[in-house]
Amino acid sequence: MEPIEIIGQVISVIAVIVSFITYQMKSSRAIFVTLSIATGISCVAYALLGGTVALVLNLFSIVRNICYCYKDKKILSGKWLPIVLALIMGVMSIFAWEGWHSIFFVVGLMLNTLAMGYFGPQNLRKSILLTSSLIMIYNLFIPSIGGTINELVAISSSVIGIIRYRKTNQV
């Protein structure tokens, strides 16, 4: 492994640590801000690891997170926002395409963008089972150790949340 790849792997693990902090935030705004910081760190890791599509779409994900952070503002409050953001990601992916494995990241992030915009917490957790699985497959191709760990943690946390907050039909 080249020194630049080792640095990229270390930075990807740092991004995972910052992502863990996201799970501890109470407000949506704090979650989006912390998530954006973790995403920015991931961008550096992907740049060093050669993950062009992940770098480009994660940079745009920071913009997406800011939009969702302020979706209570009139201009960002429409039902159209998640669709527009997902479509922009799709178009951007054309210019950053690395090969057939890019489709996992692109579809995963586009679906995640839609889920974040339209789903409540429980359905968002369920959607993460698919979206994080797709992104994890991409991370295995790069390979990104931190990215893979991050998606495994997201999937595990989602399963725990689904079980913990499921509706029970107790009599």
PyMOL commands that place a pseudoatom at each C-alpha (Angstrom):
pseudoatom trace, name=CA, resn=MET, resi=1, chain=A, elem=C, hetatm=0, pos=[0.000, 0.000, 0.000]
pseudoatom trace, name=CA, resn=GLU, resi=2, chain=A, elem=C, hetatm=0, pos=[1.320, 3.421, -0.993]
pseudoatom trace, name=CA, resn=PRO, resi=3, chain=A, elem=C, hetatm=0, pos=[1.858, 6.088, 1.714]
pseudoatom trace, name=CA, resn=ILE, resi=4, chain=A, elem=C, hetatm=0, pos=[-0.906, 8.242, 0.194]
pseudoatom trace, name=CA, resn=GLU, resi=5, chain=A, elem=C, hetatm=0, pos=[-3.326, 5.313, 0.514]
pseudoatom trace, name=CA, resn=ILE, resi=6, chain=A, elem=C, hetatm=0, pos=[-2.340, 4.753, 4.133]
pseudoatom trace, name=CA, resn=ILE, resi=7, chain=A, elem=C, hetatm=0, pos=[-3.004, 8.431, 4.861]
pseudoatom trace, name=CA, resn=GLY, resi=8, chain=A, elem=C, hetatm=0, pos=[-6.356, 8.121, 3.051]
pseudoatom trace, name=CA, resn=GLN, resi=9, chain=A, elem=C, hetatm=0, pos=[-7.302, 5.094, 5.162]
pseudoatom trace, name=CA, resn=VAL, resi=10, chain=A, elem=C, hetatm=0, pos=[-6.353, 6.898, 8.394]
pseudoatom trace, name=CA, resn=ILE, resi=11, chain=A, elem=C, hetatm=0, pos=[-8.409, 9.935, 7.370]
pseudoatom trace, name=CA, resn=SER, resi=12, chain=A, elem=C, hetatm=0, pos=[-11.360, 7.678, 6.497]
pseudoatom trace, name=CA, resn=VAL, resi=13, chain=A, elem=C, hetatm=0, pos=[-11.249, 6.270, 10.032]
pseudoatom trace, name=CA, resn=ILE, resi=14, chain=A, elem=C, hetatm=0, pos=[-11.162, 9.817, 11.449]
pseudoatom trace, name=CA, resn=ALA, resi=15, chain=A, elem=C, hetatm=0, pos=[-14.322, 10.517, 9.422]
pseudoatom trace, name=CA, resn=VAL, resi=16, chain=A, elem=C, hetatm=0, pos=[-15.946, 7.489, 11.074]
pseudoatom trace, name=CA, resn=ILE, resi=17, chain=A, elem=C, hetatm=0, pos=[-15.105, 8.849, 14.526]
pseudoatom trace, name=CA, resn=VAL, resi=18, chain=A, elem=C, hetatm=0, pos=[-16.677, 12.203, 13.662]
pseudoatom trace, name=CA, resn=SER, resi=19, chain=A, elem=C, hetatm=0, pos=[-19.701, 10.350, 12.244]
pseudoatom trace, name=CA, resn=PHE, resi=20, chain=A, elem=C, hetatm=0, pos=[-20.148, 8.618, 15.615]
pseudoatom trace, name=CA, resn=ILE, resi=21, chain=A, elem=C, hetatm=0, pos=[-20.568, 12.058, 17.178]
pseudoatom trace, name=CA, resn=THR, resi=22, chain=A, elem=C, hetatm=0, pos=[-23.514, 12.629, 14.816]
pseudoatom trace, name=CA, resn=TYR, resi=23, chain=A, elem=C, hetatm=0, pos=[-25.433, 9.843, 16.565]
pseudoatom trace, name=CA, resn=GLN, resi=24, chain=A, elem=C, hetatm=0, pos=[-25.174, 11.811, 19.832]
pseudoatom trace, name=CA, resn=MET, resi=25, chain=A, elem=C, hetatm=0, pos=[-26.679, 15.067, 18.541]
pseudoatom trace, name=CA, resn=LYS, resi=26, chain=A, elem=C, hetatm=0, pos=[-30.148, 16.064, 19.689]
pseudoatom trace, name=CA, resn=SER, resi=27, chain=A, elem=C, hetatm=0, pos=[-31.312, 18.580, 17.099]
pseudoatom trace, name=CA, resn=SER, resi=28, chain=A, elem=C, hetatm=0, pos=[-31.662, 18.077, 13.358]
pseudoatom trace, name=CA, resn=ARG, resi=29, chain=A, elem=C, hetatm=0, pos=[-29.519, 21.124, 12.711]
pseudoatom trace, name=CA, resn=ALA, resi=30, chain=A, elem=C, hetatm=0, pos=[-26.690, 19.792, 14.903]
pseudoatom trace, name=CA, resn=ILE, resi=31, chain=A, elem=C, hetatm=0, pos=[-26.937, 16.417, 13.167]
pseudoatom trace, name=CA, resn=PHE, resi=32, chain=A, elem=C, hetatm=0, pos=[-26.647, 17.990, 9.708]
pseudoatom trace, name=CA, resn=VAL, resi=33, chain=A, elem=C, hetatm=0, pos=[-23.715, 20.194, 10.760]
pseudoatom trace, name=CA, resn=THR, resi=34, chain=A, elem=C, hetatm=0, pos=[-21.796, 17.300, 12.324]
pseudoatom trace, name=CA, resn=LEU, resi=35, chain=A, elem=C, hetatm=0, pos=[-22.660, 15.067, 9.384]
pseudoatom trace, name=CA, resn=SER, resi=36, chain=A, elem=C, hetatm=0, pos=[-21.311, 17.734, 7.026]
pseudoatom trace, name=CA, resn=ILE, resi=37, chain=A, elem=C, hetatm=0, pos=[-18.022, 17.867, 8.932]
pseudoatom trace, name=CA, resn=ALA, resi=38, chain=A, elem=C, hetatm=0, pos=[-17.704, 14.070, 8.744]
pseudoatom trace, name=CA, resn=THR, resi=39, chain=A, elem=C, hetatm=0, pos=[-18.587, 14.199, 5.051]
pseudoatom trace, name=CA, resn=GLY, resi=40, chain=A, elem=C, hetatm=0, pos=[-15.931, 16.845, 4.425]
pseudoatom trace, name=CA, resn=ILE, resi=41, chain=A, elem=C, hetatm=0, pos=[-13.320, 14.644, 6.090]
pseudoatom trace, name=CA, resn=SER, resi=42, chain=A, elem=C, hetatm=0, pos=[-14.544, 11.708, 3.978]
pseudoatom trace, name=CA, resn=CYS, resi=43, chain=A, elem=C, hetatm=0, pos=[-14.017, 13.836, 0.871]
pseudoatom trace, name=CA, resn=VAL, resi=44, chain=A, elem=C, hetatm=0, pos=[-10.321, 14.178, 1.727]
pseudoatom trace, name=CA, resn=ALA, resi=45, chain=A, elem=C, hetatm=0, pos=[-10.065, 10.408, 2.275]
pseudoatom trace, name=CA, resn=TYR, resi=46, chain=A, elem=C, hetatm=0, pos=[-11.811, 9.590, -1.010]
pseudoatom trace, name=CA, resn=ALA, resi=47, chain=A, elem=C, hetatm=0, pos=[-9.560, 12.049, -2.869]
pseudoatom trace, name=CA, resn=LEU, resi=48, chain=A, elem=C, hetatm=0, pos=[-6.496, 10.231, -1.519]
pseudoatom trace, name=CA, resn=LEU, resi=49, chain=A, elem=C, hetatm=0, pos=[-7.987, 6.792, -2.225]
pseudoatom trace, name=CA, resn=GLY, resi=50, chain=A, elem=C, hetatm=0, pos=[-9.071, 7.596, -5.787]
pseudoatom trace, name=CA, resn=GLY, resi=51, chain=A, elem=C, hetatm=0, pos=[-12.800, 7.532, -5.100]
pseudoatom trace, name=CA, resn=THR, resi=52, chain=A, elem=C, hetatm=0, pos=[-13.746, 10.298, -7.525]
pseudoatom trace, name=CA, resn=VAL, resi=53, chain=A, elem=C, hetatm=0, pos=[-17.493, 9.706, -7.615]
pseudoatom trace, name=CA, resn=ALA, resi=54, chain=A, elem=C, hetatm=0, pos=[-17.604, 9.545, -3.802]
pseudoatom trace, name=CA, resn=LEU, resi=55, chain=A, elem=C, hetatm=0, pos=[-15.544, 12.733, -3.544]
pseudoatom trace, name=CA, resn=VAL, resi=56, chain=A, elem=C, hetatm=0, pos=[-17.771, 14.691, -5.931]
pseudoatom trace, name=CA, resn=LEU, resi=57, chain=A, elem=C, hetatm=0, pos=[-21.106, 13.450, -4.568]
pseudoatom trace, name=CA, resn=ASN, resi=58, chain=A, elem=C, hetatm=0, pos=[-19.998, 13.871, -0.960]
pseudoatom trace, name=CA, resn=LEU, resi=59, chain=A, elem=C, hetatm=0, pos=[-19.007, 17.470, -1.692]
pseudoatom trace, name=CA, resn=PHE, resi=60, chain=A, elem=C, hetatm=0, pos=[-22.528, 17.989, -2.999]
pseudoatom trace, name=CA, resn=SER, resi=61, chain=A, elem=C, hetatm=0, pos=[-23.896, 16.140, 0.039]
pseudoatom trace, name=CA, resn=ILE, resi=62, chain=A, elem=C, hetatm=0, pos=[-22.549, 18.965, 2.178]
pseudoatom trace, name=CA, resn=VAL, resi=63, chain=A, elem=C, hetatm=0, pos=[-24.697, 21.358, 0.118]
pseudoatom trace, name=CA, resn=ARG, resi=64, chain=A, elem=C, hetatm=0, pos=[-27.622, 18.939, 0.529]
pseudoatom trace, name=CA, resn=ASN, resi=65, chain=A, elem=C, hetatm=0, pos=[-27.121, 18.854, 4.298]
pseudoatom trace, name=CA, resn=ILE, resi=66, chain=A, elem=C, hetatm=0, pos=[-27.118, 22.651, 4.457]
pseudoatom trace, name=CA, resn=CYS, resi=67, chain=A, elem=C, hetatm=0, pos=[-30.341, 22.740, 2.414]
pseudoatom trace, name=CA, resn=TYR, resi=68, chain=A, elem=C, hetatm=0, pos=[-31.971, 20.224, 4.771]
pseudoatom trace, name=CA, resn=CYS, resi=69, chain=A, elem=C, hetatm=0, pos=[-30.661, 22.158, 7.758]
pseudoatom trace, name=CA, resn=TYR, resi=70, chain=A, elem=C, hetatm=0, pos=[-32.601, 25.197, 6.554]
pseudoatom trace, name=CA, resn=LYS, resi=71, chain=A, elem=C, hetatm=0, pos=[-35.609, 23.467, 4.991]
pseudoatom trace, name=CA, resn=ASP, resi=72, chain=A, elem=C, hetatm=0, pos=[-37.844, 25.493, 7.292]
pseudoatom trace, name=CA, resn=LYS, resi=73, chain=A, elem=C, hetatm=0, pos=[-37.021, 28.532, 5.121]
pseudoatom trace, name=CA, resn=LYS, resi=74, chain=A, elem=C, hetatm=0, pos=[-39.626, 29.225, 2.456]
pseudoatom trace, name=CA, resn=ILE, resi=75, chain=A, elem=C, hetatm=0, pos=[-37.356, 28.720, -0.562]
pseudoatom trace, name=CA, resn=LEU, resi=76, chain=A, elem=C, hetatm=0, pos=[-36.157, 25.307, 0.694]
pseudoatom trace, name=CA, resn=SER, resi=77, chain=A, elem=C, hetatm=0, pos=[-39.439, 24.052, 2.117]
pseudoatom trace, name=CA, resn=GLY, resi=78, chain=A, elem=C, hetatm=0, pos=[-40.976, 22.623, -1.035]
pseudoatom trace, name=CA, resn=LYS, resi=79, chain=A, elem=C, hetatm=0, pos=[-41.590, 18.943, -1.715]
pseudoatom trace, name=CA, resn=TRP, resi=80, chain=A, elem=C, hetatm=0, pos=[-39.473, 19.400, -4.828]
pseudoatom trace, name=CA, resn=LEU, resi=81, chain=A, elem=C, hetatm=0, pos=[-36.160, 19.862, -2.966]
pseudoatom trace, name=CA, resn=PRO, resi=82, chain=A, elem=C, hetatm=0, pos=[-35.181, 16.184, -2.430]
pseudoatom trace, name=CA, resn=ILE, resi=83, chain=A, elem=C, hetatm=0, pos=[-35.958, 15.339, -6.069]
pseudoatom trace, name=CA, resn=VAL, resi=84, chain=A, elem=C, hetatm=0, pos=[-33.901, 18.254, -7.379]
pseudoatom trace, name=CA, resn=LEU, resi=85, chain=A, elem=C, hetatm=0, pos=[-30.981, 17.398, -5.086]
pseudoatom trace, name=CA, resn=ALA, resi=86, chain=A, elem=C, hetatm=0, pos=[-31.073, 13.719, -6.118]
pseudoatom trace, name=CA, resn=LEU, resi=87, chain=A, elem=C, hetatm=0, pos=[-31.228, 14.635, -9.817]
pseudoatom trace, name=CA, resn=ILE, resi=88, chain=A, elem=C, hetatm=0, pos=[-28.261, 16.997, -9.452]
pseudoatom trace, name=CA, resn=MET, resi=89, chain=A, elem=C, hetatm=0, pos=[-26.332, 14.136, -7.846]
pseudoatom trace, name=CA, resn=GLY, resi=90, chain=A, elem=C, hetatm=0, pos=[-27.227, 11.896, -10.772]
pseudoatom trace, name=CA, resn=VAL, resi=91, chain=A, elem=C, hetatm=0, pos=[-25.992, 14.455, -13.303]
pseudoatom trace, name=CA, resn=MET, resi=92, chain=A, elem=C, hetatm=0, pos=[-22.803, 15.137, -11.306]
pseudoatom trace, name=CA, resn=SER, resi=93, chain=A, elem=C, hetatm=0, pos=[-22.033, 11.429, -11.188]
pseudoatom trace, name=CA, resn=ILE, resi=94, chain=A, elem=C, hetatm=0, pos=[-21.768, 11.340, -14.989]
pseudoatom trace, name=CA, resn=PHE, resi=95, chain=A, elem=C, hetatm=0, pos=[-18.750, 13.639, -14.816]
pseudoatom trace, name=CA, resn=ALA, resi=96, chain=A, elem=C, hetatm=0, pos=[-17.076, 11.725, -11.971]
pseudoatom trace, name=CA, resn=TRP, resi=97, chain=A, elem=C, hetatm=0, pos=[-17.817, 8.188, -13.197]
pseudoatom trace, name=CA, resn=GLU, resi=98, chain=A, elem=C, hetatm=0, pos=[-15.104, 5.650, -12.298]
pseudoatom trace, name=CA, resn=GLY, resi=99, chain=A, elem=C, hetatm=0, pos=[-16.640, 2.519, -13.725]
pseudoatom trace, name=CA, resn=TRP, resi=100, chain=A, elem=C, hetatm=0, pos=[-19.554, 0.182, -13.156]
pseudoatom trace, name=CA, resn=HIS, resi=101, chain=A, elem=C, hetatm=0, pos=[-18.942, 0.036, -9.385]
pseudoatom trace, name=CA, resn=SER, resi=102, chain=A, elem=C, hetatm=0, pos=[-19.785, 3.768, -9.183]
pseudoatom trace, name=CA, resn=ILE, resi=103, chain=A, elem=C, hetatm=0, pos=[-23.462, 2.860, -9.574]
pseudoatom trace, name=CA, resn=PHE, resi=104, chain=A, elem=C, hetatm=0, pos=[-23.548, 1.524, -6.003]
pseudoatom trace, name=CA, resn=PHE, resi=105, chain=A, elem=C, hetatm=0, pos=[-22.487, 4.864, -4.538]
pseudoatom trace, name=CA, resn=VAL, resi=106, chain=A, elem=C, hetatm=0, pos=[-24.607, 6.960, -6.901]
pseudoatom trace, name=CA, resn=VAL, resi=107, chain=A, elem=C, hetatm=0, pos=[-27.845, 5.026, -6.358]
pseudoatom trace, name=CA, resn=GLY, resi=108, chain=A, elem=C, hetatm=0, pos=[-27.197, 4.722, -2.617]
pseudoatom trace, name=CA, resn=LEU, resi=109, chain=A, elem=C, hetatm=0, pos=[-26.629, 8.442, -2.160]
pseudoatom trace, name=CA, resn=MET, resi=110, chain=A, elem=C, hetatm=0, pos=[-29.523, 9.467, -4.419]
pseudoatom trace, name=CA, resn=LEU, resi=111, chain=A, elem=C, hetatm=0, pos=[-31.927, 7.190, -2.533]
pseudoatom trace, name=CA, resn=ASN, resi=112, chain=A, elem=C, hetatm=0, pos=[-30.537, 8.445, 0.783]
pseudoatom trace, name=CA, resn=THR, resi=113, chain=A, elem=C, hetatm=0, pos=[-31.140, 12.037, -0.332]
pseudoatom trace, name=CA, resn=LEU, resi=114, chain=A, elem=C, hetatm=0, pos=[-34.769, 11.224, -1.161]
pseudoatom trace, name=CA, resn=ALA, resi=115, chain=A, elem=C, hetatm=0, pos=[-35.266, 9.317, 2.094]
pseudoatom trace, name=CA, resn=MET, resi=116, chain=A, elem=C, hetatm=0, pos=[-33.824, 12.169, 4.160]
pseudoatom trace, name=CA, resn=GLY, resi=117, chain=A, elem=C, hetatm=0, pos=[-36.253, 14.554, 2.497]
pseudoatom trace, name=CA, resn=TYR, resi=118, chain=A, elem=C, hetatm=0, pos=[-39.428, 12.509, 2.645]
pseudoatom trace, name=CA, resn=PHE, resi=119, chain=A, elem=C, hetatm=0, pos=[-39.256, 9.862, 5.362]
pseudoatom trace, name=CA, resn=GLY, resi=120, chain=A, elem=C, hetatm=0, pos=[-39.844, 10.055, 9.073]
pseudoatom trace, name=CA, resn=PRO, resi=121, chain=A, elem=C, hetatm=0, pos=[-37.277, 8.564, 11.456]
pseudoatom trace, name=CA, resn=GLN, resi=122, chain=A, elem=C, hetatm=0, pos=[-38.464, 4.932, 11.353]
pseudoatom trace, name=CA, resn=ASN, resi=123, chain=A, elem=C, hetatm=0, pos=[-38.753, 4.723, 7.563]
pseudoatom trace, name=CA, resn=LEU, resi=124, chain=A, elem=C, hetatm=0, pos=[-35.428, 6.551, 7.236]
pseudoatom trace, name=CA, resn=ARG, resi=125, chain=A, elem=C, hetatm=0, pos=[-33.838, 3.857, 9.419]
pseudoatom trace, name=CA, resn=LYS, resi=126, chain=A, elem=C, hetatm=0, pos=[-35.342, 1.182, 7.162]
pseudoatom trace, name=CA, resn=SER, resi=127, chain=A, elem=C, hetatm=0, pos=[-34.075, 2.924, 4.027]
pseudoatom trace, name=CA, resn=ILE, resi=128, chain=A, elem=C, hetatm=0, pos=[-30.555, 3.050, 5.473]
pseudoatom trace, name=CA, resn=LEU, resi=129, chain=A, elem=C, hetatm=0, pos=[-30.474, -0.750, 5.328]
pseudoatom trace, name=CA, resn=LEU, resi=130, chain=A, elem=C, hetatm=0, pos=[-30.507, -0.460, 1.529]
pseudoatom trace, name=CA, resn=THR, resi=131, chain=A, elem=C, hetatm=0, pos=[-28.636, 2.811, 0.974]
pseudoatom trace, name=CA, resn=SER, resi=132, chain=A, elem=C, hetatm=0, pos=[-25.775, 2.042, 3.351]
pseudoatom trace, name=CA, resn=SER, resi=133, chain=A, elem=C, hetatm=0, pos=[-25.466, -1.459, 1.896]
pseudoatom trace, name=CA, resn=LEU, resi=134, chain=A, elem=C, hetatm=0, pos=[-25.041, 0.006, -1.586]
pseudoatom trace, name=CA, resn=ILE, resi=135, chain=A, elem=C, hetatm=0, pos=[-22.488, 2.564, -0.410]
pseudoatom trace, name=CA, resn=MET, resi=136, chain=A, elem=C, hetatm=0, pos=[-20.647, -0.131, 1.550]
pseudoatom trace, name=CA, resn=ILE, resi=137, chain=A, elem=C, hetatm=0, pos=[-20.288, -2.229, -1.612]
pseudoatom trace, name=CA, resn=TYR, resi=138, chain=A, elem=C, hetatm=0, pos=[-18.711, 0.780, -3.341]
pseudoatom trace, name=CA, resn=ASN, resi=139, chain=A, elem=C, hetatm=0, pos=[-16.352, 1.227, -0.378]
pseudoatom trace, name=CA, resn=LEU, resi=140, chain=A, elem=C, hetatm=0, pos=[-15.225, -2.372, -0.732]
pseudoatom trace, name=CA, resn=PHE, resi=141, chain=A, elem=C, hetatm=0, pos=[-14.213, -1.657, -4.345]
pseudoatom trace, name=CA, resn=ILE, resi=142, chain=A, elem=C, hetatm=0, pos=[-12.163, 1.478, -3.552]
pseudoatom trace, name=CA, resn=PRO, resi=143, chain=A, elem=C, hetatm=0, pos=[-11.233, 0.084, -0.878]
pseudoatom trace, name=CA, resn=SER, resi=144, chain=A, elem=C, hetatm=0, pos=[-12.030, 2.415, 2.013]
pseudoatom trace, name=CA, resn=ILE, resi=145, chain=A, elem=C, hetatm=0, pos=[-11.684, 0.848, 5.437]
pseudoatom trace, name=CA, resn=GLY, resi=146, chain=A, elem=C, hetatm=0, pos=[-13.294, 3.781, 7.237]
pseudoatom trace, name=CA, resn=GLY, resi=147, chain=A, elem=C, hetatm=0, pos=[-16.066, 4.060, 4.663]
pseudoatom trace, name=CA, resn=THR, resi=148, chain=A, elem=C, hetatm=0, pos=[-16.881, 0.379, 5.037]
pseudoatom trace, name=CA, resn=ILE, resi=149, chain=A, elem=C, hetatm=0, pos=[-16.851, 0.602, 8.842]
pseudoatom trace, name=CA, resn=ASN, resi=150, chain=A, elem=C, hetatm=0, pos=[-19.037, 3.717, 8.708]
pseudoatom trace, name=CA, resn=GLU, resi=151, chain=A, elem=C, hetatm=0, pos=[-21.697, 1.965, 6.628]
pseudoatom trace, name=CA, resn=LEU, resi=152, chain=A, elem=C, hetatm=0, pos=[-21.591, -1.144, 8.837]
pseudoatom trace, name=CA, resn=VAL, resi=153, chain=A, elem=C, hetatm=0, pos=[-22.164, 1.083, 11.870]
pseudoatom trace, name=CA, resn=ALA, resi=154, chain=A, elem=C, hetatm=0, pos=[-25.009, 2.896, 10.077]
pseudoatom trace, name=CA, resn=ILE, resi=155, chain=A, elem=C, hetatm=0, pos=[-26.666, -0.413, 9.209]
pseudoatom trace, name=CA, resn=SER, resi=156, chain=A, elem=C, hetatm=0, pos=[-26.230, -1.741, 12.759]
pseudoatom trace, name=CA, resn=SER, resi=157, chain=A, elem=C, hetatm=0, pos=[-27.534, 1.479, 14.299]
pseudoatom trace, name=CA, resn=SER, resi=158, chain=A, elem=C, hetatm=0, pos=[-30.520, 1.418, 11.975]
pseudoatom trace, name=CA, resn=VAL, resi=159, chain=A, elem=C, hetatm=0, pos=[-31.380, -2.161, 12.922]
pseudoatom trace, name=CA, resn=ILE, resi=160, chain=A, elem=C, hetatm=0, pos=[-31.134, -1.257, 16.607]
pseudoatom trace, name=CA, resn=GLY, resi=161, chain=A, elem=C, hetatm=0, pos=[-33.325, 1.807, 16.050]
pseudoatom trace, name=CA, resn=ILE, resi=162, chain=A, elem=C, hetatm=0, pos=[-35.896, -0.158, 14.057]
pseudoatom trace, name=CA, resn=ILE, resi=163, chain=A, elem=C, hetatm=0, pos=[-36.178, -2.719, 16.840]
pseudoatom trace, name=CA, resn=ARG, resi=164, chain=A, elem=C, hetatm=0, pos=[-36.067, -0.155, 19.641]
pseudoatom trace, name=CA, resn=TYR, resi=165, chain=A, elem=C, hetatm=0, pos=[-38.717, 2.141, 18.180]
pseudoatom trace, name=CA, resn=ARG, resi=166, chain=A, elem=C, hetatm=0, pos=[-41.001, -0.404, 16.522]
pseudoatom trace, name=CA, resn=LYS, resi=167, chain=A, elem=C, hetatm=0, pos=[-44.671, -0.144, 17.180]
pseudoatom trace, name=CA, resn=THR, resi=168, chain=A, elem=C, hetatm=0, pos=[-45.883, -2.949, 19.368]
pseudoatom trace, name=CA, resn=ASN, resi=169, chain=A, elem=C, hetatm=0, pos=[-49.410, -4.294, 19.338]
pseudoatom trace, name=CA, resn=GLN, resi=170, chain=A, elem=C, hetatm=0, pos=[-49.601, -5.024, 23.004]
pseudoatom trace, name=CA, resn=VAL, resi=171, chain=A, elem=C, hetatm=0, pos=[-53.038, -5.655, 24.517]
for i in range(1, 171): cmd.bond("trace and resi %d" % i, "trace and resi %d" % (i + 1))
show_as sticks, trace
zoom trace
